[in-house]
Each structure stands twice: as C-alpha cells, then as structure tokens.
Amino acid sequence: MTLRSLAANSAIRRAHFRALGLSEADMLKPKIAVVNSSSELAVCFAHLDGVAKVVKEAIRAAGGIPFEVRTTAPSDFITGAGKSGSYILAARDLVTNDIEAQVEAAVLDGMICLTSCDKTPPGHLMAAARLNIPTLLVIGGYQASGMIGEDHVDIEDLFSGSVGASLGKPGKYSLDAMAEQAIRGPGVCAGMATANTMHCVVEALGMSLPGSAPVRANSERMFDCARRSGTRIVEMVNEGLTPRTILTEGAFRNAAAMVLGVAGSINAIKHLQATATEGETGVDVFAIWEEMGRKIPVLSAVRPNGKVRIEQFEDAGGAQGVLAQLAPLIDTGAMTCTGRTLGENLAGVTVGDAGIIRPLDNPISDGPSIAILRGSLAPESAVVKLGIRDGSRPEAFDGTAVVYEDTPSAMADIAAGKLKKGDVLVLRGQGLKGGPAMGGGASIVLFAIDAAGLARDVAFVTDGQLSGLCLKGLTIAEVAPEAVAGGPIGKVRNGDRIIVDIAKRQLDLDVPEEELARRPAPANGYPVPADGYLGIYRRDVQSMASGAVLTDLDA
C-alpha cells in the first residue's frame, strides 16, 4: 500500500469522515473536491454557490463524494482597488496554492473547479497541471448587460467613460446612468476580454466539456454543463484520466489558435505559459504563439474587437464553432476531458451564423491578432495586440520616447495636452516585480490616450499588463526584462528613438549598445510599496518566460 493510500484510509481520517455523515460504503467512493471561488464581494462569483450545489448533486448521483472547498476570489474591478491593482495578478497564484493546500493535502481523488473571473481560470489550470489529479473546469458564465435608450451599455463602456470623464471629456451618457445598466446580473465581463478569452481557452485545451464556453451565467445551458461535469469527473477518476495527459503541446497549440482566432486577451499568453510550467511540460508558449500567429486568421470580432456581442457569439457556436472552423489548422488528435480527441468532439459541430464565426476562406482579417515582439528594447519578449488588422491602427512606428515612472504623472501630462503626435509614451516600473504583479496602471493610461484622441498618433510601450478590455492604438505591453530587473526599458531616456516593426516582430531602442551600457540603472525603489503577500510575490515571482509563476522549478 502506498503512502498516499495509507493517508487516504487512516482510521483518524475515517473518523472525521464518519462525523461528517459519510457511511462505510462512502469510504470506498471517489472523493471529489468542488473548488468554489464564491464571494459576496464581487458579482463575478456571486452565483457560484448555486452552481456548486448542482455539481455536488451530480457527483453524488454518479457515485462520488463531493467536498466543497473555497479559494480566494480575485475580481479585477473589486480587488483591483488596493495597491494600484497589484493584487489582481498576484491572486492568480494564491488560487493555485489554496487548491494545493486543501486538495493535495487532503489526498482527494479528483476535482471540479468552478471558474469565473479573469484569474480563476488560469489559477485552476495551474493547480490541475501541478497536482495532476483528474480535473474538470466548469465555466461560470458572463453577466448580462443593459441598454440606455437604443444603445447597448456594458462594463467596457463604463470603464472607458470613467477614464474619459477623469480627463474632462464626458461621453454621451452620464457615468451614473451607465453604472445602472452596465452590469445586470452575475458573471464575468460581457465581451471577449480576459475572462471569456480564458473560458474559451479552457475548452480549447480540453479541460472543460465541449460546448462550455462562453455561456450566459445562471442559464439552463450553464447548469446542464455543471450537471454533466459532475457526472463526468467521477468517470475520469475511475478512468485515471489526468491533466498532464490532456495538456500536451498539441493542446497548447489549440489554445493559442483559439485566442488568435477571436483576437482575445493578451493575458492568455502568460496564463498558458504558467500552466505549461506548472505541468512541467517543457512547452514554450511564446514560440507556439509565433508559429500559430503566422497562420491563424481572425474569424470572429466580439467586443472590444468589433460590434458582435458575446451573446451572439455564444449563439453562433462559441468556442466549439471557432475550433470547428479552425480544424484544418489545429491538432484535432489532442486528447480531451471526454476521453475522446478534439476531432471526435467536433464531429457534427456546425456554426449557427457564419457571419459571426467566419470560415477560413472568408476571415475577418489576416493574422496575427496578437504578436510577440523582440529586439533591443525587449530582449526576452513583448506583446502587441493588433486585433482586426483593417488599417485602423499603425503596424510600424518610429517615434520619440516620453518616459514616465508612474501612472499619475503620465495621466497628468495627457490631461494637460503635453503628449504630441509621434511620441512613444514609455511607462515603466509596472512589471512583475516593479508593479508588483503588473498592477493596473497601464490600462488606465491606455484609455486616457484614447480619450485624448491620440490613439492613432502615438505609441505606448510598457512593462505592465493590460486589461483584456484594452484595444486602443499601437500598444506594446509586458516588455521583458522589466525595468527593475535590469531590462533596457529601465534605461530609456526622454528623446530616445524607439522603432516598432510588427512585420519583422521588432521592438528596438535606437541607442548604441556602448552608450546603453554606460547609462545607470534605474534608482532603487518601487512606486508601490509591498509587504505581506505582495512582498512575498515581489521577492519570489519568476520571469515572464515562466508565465510569472511563483515556484522556481529549477531550484
């Protein structure tokens, strides 16, 4: 008998389970964690207790024993209020470690993760890859949004309007009016921002049942998927189907294709790399992105990329529909949580509206919708979102650096009209350690550039990250190495020439190497002080090449 099975069957453990009401027969049944990130703090998670109830009933009916456990529940617009948004990304890894500390420590047989706002899908995927016990993710769905007169209003409109108002540029409707209509129910942001992008990624990886994403929160379709997932996880435990069997290089190619095909959030790249790192797969997601980006066109233009609403995308076929259209270009032989290949899952899938999810021979635009750049300003990597390549934003830029060390000073200069055509706004100190955890300041600056009417006339370069709602002008984010880690972005000076060339995948600083070497490194100190957990994060977070995991797997 193994140490694991000894722990799982100890007399003391059995005594605890008996006190919880389990019978002797229950002791032999699969023990399934129902990982619930429910929270009364944020509407993203407010409905998950109801989903957990349905999942637990299905697990019991299928012959398993469910144990509901909780994790931290990061919501960008709520937990982004403190420390300049530093808790947003940092909480992703708390989710992963919460799961390990409960599920692995209790030696449970499998788990279902109720996944919702931006950082819970990657946190759940990372935990699945790390623990490697049978795992399914259940998609919590997106929120309903409302109308003002004949105009649709959602959280993107409110975010954009809030930044515009702060610059003295009010929009068509008051912020109060938009706040009343932007969110009309539980679930994640409506649109192809980070949450719905990651929900589609989960399905493309094969870690949720086919047809899971996107889905209206609290809809019958969502609850039906939850029930079927409760049944399926017990089968997966009995079959021994584990995440590392599913999370192959082919699965990551499929996930990259999914994001590229819908011009999804750039945040998916680091989350996928973190999952690959936790699973010890050896997969280089950045290399996969470059490869797939050269052949995957944009097939759907959901807001903020176009005018299509997420409800229309779901009704047209959602992630399944996109994967079906992409079938000739992806790995349909990849194993999925159903025990069948992706190709087998897609057999018979049709697209309900080929105007919303286009076929390969009639794309909305050529790829890539997201590209990885490198060069003298980004020796490791940088990410640019191009979205729909219709000529509305430049793909080459040669301009003069205007450097900022923090968000407030950049916002002040934008409001004062000091930014001019041909400038490259450089915002640094926003990275994994500098932020820490990349904060949320870069997104605010980007919306301010747009509100000032400069999105087509200036470029924006930062070592910070962007909200999945952001698609404005030519913006290069997540420049690595970051400034505080010694990256060249930390040595850029006002007036330096910066060259962006998307076709060549280049981001260059036109400063001789010898001069750059002579320039002093940035002064010590961080814009945002970090103690407690954020101090641990700043100390231990690994490079962007790892997906920004906390675990040093080489140690």
Secondary structure, 3 states (H helix, E strand, C coil): CCHHHHHHCCHHHHHHHHHCCCCCCHHHCCEEEEEECCCCCCCCCCCHHHHHHHHHHHHHHCCCEEEEEECCCCCHHHHCCCHHHCHHHHHHHHHHHHHHHHHHCCCCCEEEEEECCCCHHHHHHHHHHHHCCCEEEEECCECCCEEECCEEECHHHHHHHHHHHHCCCCCCCCHHHHHHHCCCCCCECCCCCHHHHHHHHHHHHCCCCCCCCCCECCCHHHHHHHHHHHHHHHHHHHHCCCHHHHCCHHHHHHHHHHHHHHCCCCHHHHHHHHHHHHCCCCCCHHHHHHHHHCCCCECCCECCCCCECHHHHHHHCHHHHHHHHHHHHCCCCCECCCCCEHHHHHCCCCCCCCCCCCCCCCCCECCCCEEEEEECCEEEEEEEECCCCCCCCCCEEEEEEEEECCHHHHHHHHHCCCCCCCEEEEECCCCCCCCCCCCCHHHHHHHHHHHCCCCCCCEEEECCCCCCCCCCCEEEEEEECCHHHCCHHHHCCCCCEEEEECCCCEEEECCCHHHHHHCCCCCCCCCCCCCHHHHHHHHHCCCHHHCCCCCCCCC
